[in-house]
């Protein structure tokens, strides 16, 4: 099977991609990194306007961790690419890329936190499509950072959905849905770590099933009303305060920075 990975690299992308790369690295045709987002002052200001101070600080810490990992060549998808000597390139617009001959033909695409929209024609060029993960129980909680919103409203568990992408937003047929309980003392960061780790292993298991031709996708329920969440804003802040939950604690950040996972 010819596999293509589409990645916007980060610590969480690493958790998603690690089981797949370790198990199927000999079948990965190429890893395509996204360079769509520019970390300019204007972009940073734009994110700040959409969110609130505490979340912005949390997001900035994740960016620091990502950069630290790049520097140490650990806990990033790039470090796995180097470890297994995989072919890779970076594009700003996948649909207009001049490197499509490096991607196609392929059997399946796997998207890990990819920040670009695939056109329908591109999606259909993969024999088994492009598979994505969304951290909610679709069709509920579409949009940005669904785990953060579910955690803020006090849910006792969160969900993750692995589905086939189509021309809609989070609307494709579903391969797997599973629940991740919220533990005592969890922060949004620790919970999302577990969601990504579990989703990564489920991704790898799905690829195994697809190779054997035994996947059984189901359509999303049309009777279940969905909702859409945007950037975590002041409403999210009030929900977090009401639930008494935290985005992160510094022990978690210290653990990641002091104990690299290769």
C-alpha positions in Angstrom: 0.0 0.0 0.0 1.3 3.5 -0.9 0.6 5.9 2.0 1.0 9.7 2.0 1.1 11.7 5.3 -0.1 15.3 5.4 1.2 17.0 8.5 1.2 20.4 10.2 4.0 19.4 12.6 3.6 19.8 16.4 3.9 17.7 19.6 0.3 16.5 19.1 0.9 15.7 15.5 3.9 13.6 16.6 1.6 11.6 19.0 -0.8 10.9 16.1 1.8 10.0 13.5 4.2 7.9 15.6 2.3 4.6 15.6 1.6 4.8 11.9 5.2 5.7 11.0 6.7 3.0 13.2 4.4 0.3 11.8 4.2 1.3 8.2 7.3 3.3 7.4 8.3 1.0 4.5 5.0 1.8 2.8 5.0 5.6 3.3 5.6 7.2 -0.1 6.1 10.7 1.1 5.4 13.0 4.1 4.0 16.4 3.1 4.5 19.2 5.6 2.4 22.4 5.5 3.9 25.8 5.4 0.6 27.7 5.0 0.7 29.4 8.4 3.3 32.2 8.7 4.4 33.0 12.3 4.5 36.7 11.6 3.7 39.5 14.1 0.4 40.2 12.2 -0.6 36.5 12.5 0.2 36.4 16.2 -1.9 39.6 16.8 -4.7 38.0 14.8 -4.8 34.9 17.0 -4.6 37.1 20.1 -7.7 39.1 19.0 -9.7 35.9 18.6 -8.9 34.4 21.9 -8.1 35.4 25.5 -4.9 35.9 27.4 -4.7 32.6 29.2 -5.4 30.5 26.1 -3.0 32.6 24.1 -0.3 31.9 26.6 -1.1 28.2 26.5 -1.0 28.2 22.7 2.4 30.0 22.8 3.8 27.4 25.2 2.8 24.6 22.7 4.6 26.6 20.0 7.7 26.8 22.3 7.6 23.1 22.9 7.3 22.4 19.1 10.3 24.7 18.4 12.3 23.1 21.2 11.6 19.6 19.8 12.7 20.7 16.4 15.9 22.0 17.8 16.6 18.7 19.7 15.2 16.6 16.8 12.8 14.8 19.1 9.0 14.4 19.7 8.2 15.8 16.2 7.1 14.2 13.0 10.2 15.6 11.4 12.4 13.6 13.8 10.5 10.4 12.8 11.0 11.3 9.1 14.7 11.6 9.7 14.9 8.5 11.8 13.2 6.3 9.1 14.8 8.2 6.2 11.4 9.0 4.7 10.9 11.2 1.6 9.4 14.6 2.4 8.7 18.1 1.1 6.8 21.2 2.2 4.0 23.1 0.4 2.0 26.2 1.1 -0.9 25.1 -1.1 -1.4 21.4 -1.6 -4.0 21.8 -4.4 -1.7 24.0 -6.5 1.5 22.1 -5.7 4.0 21.4 -8.5 5.0 18.3 -6.7 1.8 16.3 -7.2 3.8 13.7 -9.2 5.6 12.9 -6.0 2.2 12.2 -4.3 0.1 10.5 -6.9 -0.8 7.8 -7.6 -1.3 6.6 -4.0 -3.7 4.4 -2.1 -4.4 6.4 1.0 -3.7 9.8 2.6 -3.5 10.4 6.3 -3.9 13.9 7.7 -2.5 14.9 11.1 -3.6 18.3 12.2 -3.2 19.5 8.6 -4.2 23.1 8.2 -5.0 23.2 4.5 -8.3 22.4 2.7 -8.2 19.6 0.2 -10.3 20.1 -3.0 -12.7 17.4 -3.9 -10.8 16.4 -7.0 -7.6 15.9 -4.9 -9.5 13.9 -2.3 -10.8 11.5 -4.9 -7.4 11.0 -6.5 -6.5 8.6 -3.6 -7.9 5.1 -4.1 -9.1 4.8 -0.5 -9.4 8.6 0.1 -7.7 10.8 2.8 -8.4 9.9 6.4 -8.5 12.5 9.1 -9.1 12.6 12.9 -11.4 15.0 14.7 -11.5 15.1 18.5 -15.2 14.9 19.1 -18.1 12.6 18.5 -19.2 13.8 15.1 -21.5 15.2 14.0 -21.4 17.0 17.3 -18.7 19.5 18.2 -17.4 20.5 14.8 -14.9 23.3 14.3 -11.8 24.4 16.1 -10.4 22.7 19.2 -13.4 20.6 20.2 -11.6 19.0 23.1 -11.0 22.4 24.7 -14.7 23.2 24.5 -15.9 19.8 25.7 -13.4 20.0 28.6 -14.5 23.6 29.5 -18.2 22.7 29.7 -17.4 20.0 32.2 -17.8 16.8 30.1 -16.7 13.7 31.9 -15.3 12.2 28.7 -14.4 13.3 25.3 -14.6 11.5 21.9 -12.4 11.1 18.9 -13.6 10.3 15.4 -11.5 8.9 12.5 -13.3 9.6 9.2 -12.9 9.9 5.5 -12.6 13.5 4.3 -15.0 14.9 1.7 -15.8 18.3 0.3 -17.7 19.3 3.5 -16.2 20.2 6.9 -16.0 17.2 9.2 -18.9 15.5 7.3 -17.3 12.4 5.8 -18.1 8.7 6.5 -16.9 7.4 9.9 -14.5 4.5 10.4 -14.0 4.7 14.2 -15.4 6.6 17.2 -14.1 6.1 20.7 -14.4 7.7 24.1 -11.6 9.0 26.3 -12.5 9.5 30.0 -11.5 12.7 31.8 -9.4 11.8 34.9 -9.2 13.6 38.2 -6.5 16.3 37.9 -6.6 16.4 34.1 -5.8 19.6 32.3 -6.8 20.3 28.7 -3.2 19.5 27.8 -3.0 16.1 29.5 -6.4 15.1 28.2 -5.5 16.0 24.6 -2.2 14.1 25.0 -4.2 10.9 25.7 -6.7 11.7 22.9 -3.9 12.0 20.4 -2.0 9.0 21.7 -5.1 6.8 21.5 -6.1 8.2 18.1 -2.6 7.5 16.7 -2.9 3.8 17.6 -6.4 3.6 16.2 -5.1 5.3 13.0 -2.5 2.5 12.7 -5.1 -0.2 13.3 -7.4 1.3 10.7 -4.6 1.2 8.1 -4.1 -2.4 8.9 -7.8 -3.1 8.4 -7.8 -1.1 5.1 -4.9 -3.1 3.8 -6.9 -6.3 4.5 -10.0 -4.7 2.9 -12.2 -5.1 5.9 -13.0 -1.5 6.8 -16.7 -0.7 7.2 -17.4 3.1 7.3 -20.7 4.4 8.3 -22.4 7.6 7.3 -22.8 10.3 9.9 -26.3 10.5 11.5 -28.6 13.1 9.9 -30.9 12.9 12.9 -28.3 14.1 15.4 -27.9 17.9 15.5 -24.4 19.2 15.3 -22.8 22.4 16.5 -19.8 24.4 15.6 -17.2 25.9 17.9 -14.7 28.6 16.9 -11.6 29.8 18.6 -11.5 29.6 22.4 -12.7 33.0 23.4 -14.1 34.8 26.5 -17.1 32.4 26.5 -14.6 29.6 26.8 -12.8 31.4 29.6 -16.1 31.7 31.5 -16.9 28.0 31.0 -13.4 27.0 32.2 -13.9 29.2 35.4 -17.3 27.7 36.0 -16.0 24.1 35.6 -12.9 24.8 37.7 -10.7 23.2 35.2 -7.3 24.3 33.9 -5.7 24.5 30.5 -2.3 23.2 31.7 0.1 23.1 34.6 3.8 23.8 34.5 4.8 20.3 35.7 3.5 19.0 32.3 5.6 21.5 30.4 8.6 20.8 32.5 8.2 17.1 31.9 8.2 17.5 28.2 11.1 19.8 28.0 13.3 17.8 30.4 12.5 14.3 29.3 12.5 14.1 25.5 10.8 11.0 24.0 12.7 9.8 20.9 
